[in-house]
Amino acid sequence: GLFVWHLKNTGIRQIPCQFVHLCHVANNRLITFQYFNFLKRMYVTQYNKDLSQRAKPKSDSVASPFRELQQFDQEKKVIHKIRPISPVHQPLSETSSRNELREMKSAAETEDSVTPVRAESKDDRQWKEMKLRLDDLPGILARLSKIKLTALVVSTASAGFAMAPVPFDLTCFLLASLGTGLASCAANSINQFFEVPFDSNMNRTKNRPLVRGQISPLLAVCFAASCGVPGIALLTLGVNPLTGALGAFNIFLYTCCYTPMKRMSIANTWVGAVVGAIPPIMGWTAATGSLDAGALLLGGILYSWQFPHFNALSWGLREDYSRGGYCMMSVTHPGLCRRVALRHCLALIGLSAVAPVLDITTWTFPIVSLPINLYISYLGFQFYRDADRSSSRKLFFCSLWHLPMLLLVMFTCKKSFLEKEDKGDLLGGNHGRAMEITLP
């Protein structure tokens, strides 16, 4: 009893010392899992008259307490046999020494064969500096400026220029198209510069040049400045100040309003629709020098077209947008996304009917454009009703050919400039006759 009491006293006295030592070690070096090796439990039993070691395997999943007894019986036991150790004084035989030499040689050979493979794998996994070649630079800059989107912007601006009720001026048309394209390249490059950490989380945008490191951020900003400044100067000095002001405002709206709003509110879709509606207005103002009702009509058509186009596209990319942290209607408000797409499909029918009222086209335009507008409205209704990837994909691909077809039909049904001049002359002549009649 005295011996047990002495052991307890010594154990209790050593506990504070051990705790102080552990705290001292923790101050010098953080406690790691190595300090908890005592949690491992190894069991040594006798199996078939030989020493065997049995380790309890770790369970794959946490089971409920009701099934614990069933899993305990079905649990597999891993048994590793321990070879008997020969006494120290027993001499080694020649056969055993030869076998050991063979094993050592084979182990050395395998190590020699494995080391180069491991070295190669380590070299492959090392960080490497990306070297920019001049041959790859045009393609990289084209992807940085989103060349396909820029081509769509220039085409809509060209449609606005062609629909203007003035004689066609080739020099002004080329300057307006070039300036609009440069402004679009600048806006898209700045957009990619701001969204690098978010684009890296999305499958659709993870291969962009800035995300992959194919081009430095400094070079991207320099490219955006070299496109934006000459583009706005070309529109202002070569075309007219109104068109240059619209181009500068569109760059500001796209980079400073639309880009940050994509992670803040679903209102970014409406702001982005305004950005897409400005290029045809720029084309109209480049030809006429004024902001008329026809420019607003063309902007309204582009504004409404973008909702079925983008909402159908974003519906299939909901996982990507959610992973990237973007606040889109398709992610946060899926019902509103489908309703807005259907509403603006129907709005295209009404906007097409307003064109002859504003004396921009003939009355044949609403009739000829009615089939394609009804078809995209039907696909918009299917997207609203089904809300699946198939209907959204159909609506998206329909929007790709719907806009060029609608603008082409609108251009063919455009009222000629001579008709408007004759109508103006007739009105002027009638007004003069009336004045003559009233005068004594």
C-alpha positions, 0 to 999 in steps of 0.5 A: 500500500505504501508503494502504491501511495508513493507512485501516486504522489510521484505521478501527481507531482510530475503532471505540472512538470510535464505540462510546463514542458509541453507549453515550453515546447509549444512556444518553440515549435507548434504542436503537431500530430506527432505528439499524439502518437499515443492515440495509435493502438497496436495489438500483438497476439499469438496466432498459429503459435507464431507472433503476429501483429494485428492493426485495427483498420480505420473505418471509411465512414462514421456509422450510426450507433444502431449499425455499430454492432453489425459492422463490428462483426463484418469488419475485416482484420488485417494480419501481418506476420512477423518473421522470427528474429534469429539470435545474435550469437547465431552465425549467418549462413552462406545462403542467407548472405547470398540472398541478402546480397541479391536483394540489396543489388535488386533494390539498388537497381530499382532505385537507380531506375526509379530516381530518373523518373522521379527527377523528371516528374519533379522537373515537370512540376516545377514553376516555369517562366512563360516566354512570349513569342512574337508569333503567338502575340496576335492570337493572344491579343485577339483573345484578350480583346474578345475579337468575336464580340468586337466583330459583333459590336462593329457590325451593329454599329455599321447597321446603325450607320447604314440605316441613317437617312443620309447619303452613304459616306465611305470615309466616315463609315470606315473611321466610325467602324475602326474607332468603334472596334478599337474602343471595344477592344479596350473595354474588353481588355480592361474587363479581363484585367479586372476579372482574372481571379474570378475567371480562374474559377470558371471553366469557360474563362480559365483559358484566357490569356491573363489567367494562364499567364500568357501575357503580363498585366502591364502589357494588357493595360498598355494594349488597352490604352493603345486601343482606347485612346486612339479609338476615342480620338478617331471618333471625336476628331475624325467623325464627330464629338457626339460619337466620341462621347458615346464611345468614351461613355460606353467604355466607362459603363462597361469597365467601371459599372457593369464589370463590378456589378456582376458580383454585386447585383442582378442589375448588371444584366440591364446595365450590360444591355445598355452597353450593347445598345449604344454601338448602333446609336453610335453608327447613327450619330456618326452618319447624321451627327444627331440623336434622333428617334431612329437611333433610339429605336435601333438601340431599343432593338439591340437592348431587347435582343440581348435578354433572350440571348444572354439569359439563355446563355447564362442558364447553361453556365449557372454552375460556372457563374456560381463558382466564379462568384457572379450574381446572375439572374440564372443563379439567384432568380431563375424564374425572373431570368425566364420571364425577362427573356420571354418579355423581351422576345415579345418586345421585339415584335412591338419594336418592329411595328414602331419602325414604320410609324417613325418613318424609318422603314416601310410597312412591309418590315413588320410583316416580313419580320413577323415570322422570325420574331414569332419563332424566337418568341416561341422558343422563349416561351419554351424556355420559360415553360421547360426551364432546361438546358435543351430549351435554353440552347435552342433559344441561344442559337436562334438569337445568333442568327435572329439579329443579323436576319432582323437587321438585314430585313430592316435594311431592305425595307428602309425608306430611301433618302430620295423618298424622304427628300421628295416628301419634304419638298412636297410638304415645303411646297404645300406650305409655300402655297398656303402662305401664298393663298393667305397673303393678300 
